Amino acid sequence: MRKVFWACLALVAMLVQGCGTMQAYEGPRKPANEIAVIKTNVGELALDTAWVGKLDGRSLVLAYAELEVAPGSHSAQILIKRGFLTRSESFSFDAKAGHTYRVKGDFHLGKAWVTDERTGELVAGEKP
């Protein structure tokens, strides 16, 4: 019974922690073909949760499921959480307009990476 309680509590914490989409560029909202989207696994059921903790030097207070960014070069700190433990890795990558990028991480290996969902190309970090 105790294990079920802690499992439920962890699931609720992950779901509550995950916020929707953040517009991470100045000005009015732009159409999808003029921006890039960075997706995380926040709010999904996963052993390791990976999200963007800092983008272009700006700390993000919440863990967002998606970030909309302007095309171009971006620096990111990726946080990888397993249970109550967190690791981080930082890198830069170029985002292209109209593309969607997926942030992934492996807590045990201390690795984070970003792939282009359209092409499958590794754009930052190192896959285990």
C-alpha positions as CSV (number, residue, x, y, z in Angstrom):
1,M,0.0,0.0,0.0
2,R,2.8,2.3,0.8
3,K,4.5,1.8,-2.6
4,V,1.2,2.6,-4.3
5,F,0.9,5.8,-2.3
6,W,4.4,7.0,-3.3
7,A,3.9,6.0,-6.9
8,C,0.7,8.0,-7.1
9,L,2.3,11.0,-5.3
10,A,5.2,11.0,-7.8
11,L,2.8,10.8,-10.8
12,V,0.7,13.7,-9.5
13,A,3.8,15.8,-8.8
14,M,5.0,15.2,-12.4
15,L,1.6,16.1,-13.9
16,V,1.2,19.2,-11.8
17,Q,4.7,20.3,-12.5
18,G,4.2,20.2,-16.3
19,C,2.9,23.4,-17.8
20,G,1.7,23.9,-21.3
21,T,3.5,25.9,-23.9
22,M,5.8,28.9,-23.3
23,Q,6.4,31.6,-26.0
24,A,10.2,32.2,-25.6
25,Y,10.5,35.1,-28.1
26,E,9.5,38.7,-28.0
27,G,6.4,40.2,-29.7
28,P,3.1,38.7,-30.8
29,R,2.6,35.0,-31.4
30,K,3.9,33.9,-34.8
31,P,2.6,31.1,-37.1
32,A,4.1,27.6,-36.7
33,N,6.2,27.9,-40.0
34,E,8.0,31.0,-38.6
35,I,9.1,29.5,-35.2
36,A,10.7,26.3,-33.9
37,V,9.2,24.2,-31.1
38,I,11.1,22.4,-28.4
39,K,9.2,19.5,-26.8
40,T,10.0,17.9,-23.5
41,N,8.5,14.8,-21.9
42,V,7.1,16.8,-19.0
43,G,3.7,15.5,-18.1
44,E,4.3,12.1,-19.9
45,L,4.8,8.9,-17.9
46,A,8.5,8.3,-18.1
47,L,11.3,6.9,-15.9
48,D,13.4,10.1,-16.5
49,T,11.9,13.5,-17.1
50,A,13.9,15.9,-19.2
51,W,13.1,19.5,-19.6
52,V,14.7,22.9,-20.3
53,G,15.7,24.6,-17.1
54,K,17.5,27.6,-18.7
55,L,17.1,28.9,-22.2
56,D,19.5,31.5,-23.7
57,G,20.7,32.5,-20.2
58,R,17.2,32.9,-18.8
59,S,16.1,30.6,-16.0
60,L,12.7,29.0,-16.5
61,V,10.7,28.9,-13.3
62,L,8.5,26.1,-14.5
63,A,9.0,22.9,-16.4
64,Y,7.3,23.4,-19.7
65,A,6.0,20.6,-22.1
66,E,6.8,22.9,-25.1
67,L,8.7,26.0,-25.8
68,E,8.2,28.1,-28.9
69,V,11.5,29.8,-30.0
70,A,12.7,32.1,-32.8
71,P,14.8,30.4,-35.4
72,G,18.6,30.6,-34.8
73,S,21.2,29.6,-32.2
74,H,20.1,28.8,-28.7
75,S,21.8,27.7,-25.5
76,A,20.0,25.4,-23.2
77,Q,20.4,23.8,-19.8
78,I,18.6,20.5,-19.8
79,L,17.5,19.1,-16.5
80,I,17.0,15.3,-16.1
81,K,15.0,14.1,-13.1
82,R,14.6,10.7,-11.7
83,G,12.5,10.7,-8.5
84,F,13.9,13.4,-6.3
85,L,17.3,13.6,-7.9
86,T,18.2,16.0,-10.8
87,R,21.2,16.2,-13.1
88,S,21.9,18.8,-15.8
89,E,23.7,19.2,-19.1
90,S,24.2,22.4,-21.1
91,F,24.8,22.8,-24.9
92,S,23.9,25.0,-27.8
93,F,22.0,24.2,-31.0
94,D,20.6,25.9,-34.1
95,A,16.8,25.8,-34.4
96,K,15.2,26.0,-37.8
97,A,11.8,27.6,-38.5
98,G,9.0,25.1,-38.9
99,H,10.9,22.3,-37.1
100,T,10.1,20.5,-33.9
101,Y,12.8,19.4,-31.6
102,R,12.6,16.7,-28.9
103,V,14.6,16.9,-25.6
104,K,15.5,13.6,-24.1
105,G,17.7,12.5,-21.3
106,D,19.0,9.5,-19.4
107,F,19.6,10.2,-15.7
108,H,21.7,7.1,-15.0
109,L,24.2,8.0,-17.7
110,G,23.9,11.8,-17.1
111,K,23.3,12.4,-20.8
112,A,20.9,14.8,-22.5
113,W,20.3,15.3,-26.2
114,V,18.0,17.1,-28.7
115,T,16.8,15.5,-31.9
116,D,14.9,17.0,-34.9
117,E,11.6,15.2,-34.9
118,R,11.2,15.6,-38.7
119,T,14.6,14.3,-39.7
120,G,15.7,12.3,-36.7
121,E,19.0,14.2,-36.7
122,L,20.8,14.6,-33.5
123,V,21.2,18.4,-33.2
124,A,22.8,18.7,-29.7
125,G,24.2,16.6,-26.9
126,E,25.2,12.9,-27.2
127,K,22.9,9.9,-27.4
128,P,23.9,7.1,-25.1
